[in-house]
Amino acid sequence: MATGLLISLIFARPFGSSSRAVFFLLPVATLPVAIVLFSLLLWLARLVLNERFVPHPPQGDLELLVETYIFYALFGLGAPIFYGLALLNQWLMSWVQRRNI
């Protein structure tokens, strides 16, 4: 929920655009930003709970999280699914924003 809220605040102006080009290209920007925000929030939660992802990572936990999610979400087989979900989410945010709910 926090990731969605932050994305809606960061991209509020483009979500209000009526351009079809913006609608289809916006997930190319929002998806990686959402992945980084989600990774950061997950890392902060684990930091507060004093948990590590692996006992001795070769690099920091945050970098490991971001790289893992970026790889699997943007370059994996699920990328078309995530793109479609981003389009659906974007349409819903635009609809809510136009209705001023």
Secondary structure, DSSP 8 states (H G I E B T S, - for coil): -HHHHHHHHHTHHHHT---HHHHHHHHHHHHHHHHHHHHHHHHHHHHHTT--SSSS-SS-HHHHHHHHHHHHHHSSTTHHHHHHHHHHHHHHHHHHHHHT-
